[in-house]
């Protein structure tokens, strides 16, 4: 009976992303023994969580939204591909961060702007016009962008919803 309970624990570990080798190391048995136990109990084809779903949501959110690390730096931290990080962000429903810097902080002020209202923003992005318009698209608004000086832009909201 203890063997059955132990095997059920192992199946949960496997479903949550541990490899047979990792489970075997934890229980002091070979991965082949674990595989045989799974088959004996009728668990020949266990469904595993996709790899992106096994990425720790809290840590991912902290690195992405808190520390504002690049996707490439985050992928290095988790030792996975950048594509997997994008999938994890979508899976965990972590909202895309704003690329607009206002008074030294990254914000998404476009939703609060009324039609015709203007706001001055800083952007140190390589392609600021693209970044600003993408932020507006995510906010569901249309904007006009005028460069004031290097890194400073004047944004005017020109419609309520993007058509």
C-alpha positions, -999 to 999 in steps of 0.1 A, spaced: 0 0 0 29 24 8 43 17 -27 10 28 -43 8 60 -23 45 67 -31 38 61 -68 8 85 -67 31 111 -52 56 105 -80 29 109 -106 20 144 -92 57 154 -93 59 142 -129 28 160 -139 42 192 -123 73 191 -144 99 169 -127 117 144 -149 118 107 -141 155 111 -133 148 139 -108 121 119 -91 143 88 -90 171 108 -74 146 121 -48 133 86 -39 166 68 -44 154 45 -73 160 44 -110 140 62 -136 132 28 -152 117 16 -119 95 47 -118 84 42 -154 76 5 -147 55 16 -116 36 41 -137 28 15 -163 18 -11 -136 -7 14 -122 -21 23 -156 -3 57 -159 15 49 -191 7 83 -207 7 110 -181 -1 146 -191 26 170 -181 22 207 -177 38 226 -206 72 239 -198 61 275 -199 34 268 -173 60 255 -149 79 288 -148 74 304 -114 48 332 -119 59 353 -89 95 353 -99 87 360 -136 64 389 -127 91 403 -104 118 401 -130 96 414 -158 74 441 -142 94 448 -110 130 448 -121 121 454 -158 147 430 -171 148 423 -208 132 391 -221 167 379 -230 179 385 -194 149 368 -180 153 338 -203 190 336 -190 178 337 -154 153 308 -160 177 290 -184 150 287 -211 144 303 -245 130 338 -250 100 323 -268 92 302 -236 93 334 -216 68 351 -239 45 320 -236 48 320 -198 39 357 -197 8 350 -218 -1 318 -198 2 336 -164 -17 366 -178 11 390 -169 2 423 -186 26 438 -211 46 465 -194 45 501 -206 75 515 -224 66 551 -216 88 569 -190 71 597 -171 90 615 -144 115 587 -142 89 559 -138 74 536 -164 37 542 -167 7 538 -191 -9 572 -189 -27 569 -222 -58 554 -208 -64 584 -185 -60 610 -212 -92 626 -226 -95 633 -263 -75 664 -272 -55 662 -239 -17 663 -242 10 648 -221 48 652 -222 67 619 -219 103 607 -219 113 577 -240 147 562 -241 136 535 -266 155 529 -298 123 535 -318 102 558 -297 75 564 -322 69 527 -326 69 522 -289 45 550 -282 21 540 -308 22 503 -296 15 515 -261 -15 535 -274 -28 505 -293 -26 484 -261 -45 511 -243 -71 511 -271 -66 548 -281 -52 567 -310 -25 593 -305 -4 619 -322 33 621 -313 55 651 -317 92 652 -308 101 681 -285 138 674 -280 160 643 -277 141 617 -256 111 640 -250 78 637 -268 44 654 -267 15 630 -270 -20 641 -279 -49 617 -276 -69 620 -309 -97 594 -304 -116 574 -278 -111 540 -293 -88 527 -320 -107 519 -351 
